[in-house]
Amino acid sequence: MPNIRRQFNIFAAVIGTMLSCAMLTQAAPLTRRSDFPAANLPTTTSSTSDSTSGGAPYQGGDTYTGPSGDPAPIAQIFPNDTSQYNTASGAVDFHTSQGLVYRSITDGGADITTLVTFELPAQYSSNWCQIAFALGNAASWATGSLQAQLFTSLAPATTDASSWPSGNLRDVDLGSIDIVVGGEASFQAGSGPAAASDGFFPCSLIAGQVYGGEIVPQGDAVEISWPAGEDGIKIIVY
Ligand SMILES: *[C@@H]1O[C@H](CO)[C@@H](O)[C@H](O)[C@H]1NC(C)=O
């Protein structure tokens, strides 16, 4: 069962929550960039690895049971790209060395969210995947509410931008997480479909394709930082 797996798995982390109900009704989780209207794409795109079909909506809950028998993870997949998004200006700082989720009561709405691009190798298409978030690196830290929301993106960031078309292209609210400094985040109960499945989903939903996601501050004040591609958000493969 998920709780047992979480205890077993040192990497089990969490995923975040997601969108507003209104967006949820119109959004298809884990939508491929190529599914997004071309007119709204970032100006420089490369969809070479984005050619396969598929990408079913994230269902969560009982639908996604996860692996049976508490197997050990066979891989951890970190984002290929980590970028920072300014919610006030719409600017994207593409391919940063640091993931950052930031909000303060004095930032004037200029929150920082982290945009991530995942490219899960096609070889895992028959495996179970789990969205997770851990802060185990000495260079990672978190203060404040220690809460974040996880969203899918309509399309991943591909370049620096002073104002990304349609903002951050936030899509489906997967759920919210409680960050643990030096450990694994846990999903907030009832916060979204990923919370309902403890982050598990069939890897086939995204294997061989490129997907974007976003980690968003939750609460009045929070700061979460991690070295990109080494800690923080990841997909665990079973
Ligand atoms: C993205 O990361 C995956 C998993 O580590 C890797 O298999 C793939 O080659 C990477 N893609 C690029 C374009 O670097």
The ligand as a Gaussian input file, in Angstrom:
#p B3LYP/6-31G(d) Opt

LIG

0 1
 C       16.454000      13.927000     -20.287000
 O       16.623000      13.105000     -19.167000
 C       16.393000      11.741000     -19.453000
 C       16.462000      11.007000     -18.141000
 O       17.661000      11.262000     -17.471000
 C       17.397000      11.249000     -20.467000
 O       17.153000       9.895000     -20.759000
 C       17.285000      12.081000     -21.720000
 O       18.286000      11.720000     -22.626000
 C       17.404000      13.554000     -21.392000
 N       17.130000      14.335000     -22.580000
 C       17.963000      15.254000     -23.023000
 C       17.514000      15.983000     -24.254000
 O       19.015000      15.518000     -22.478000

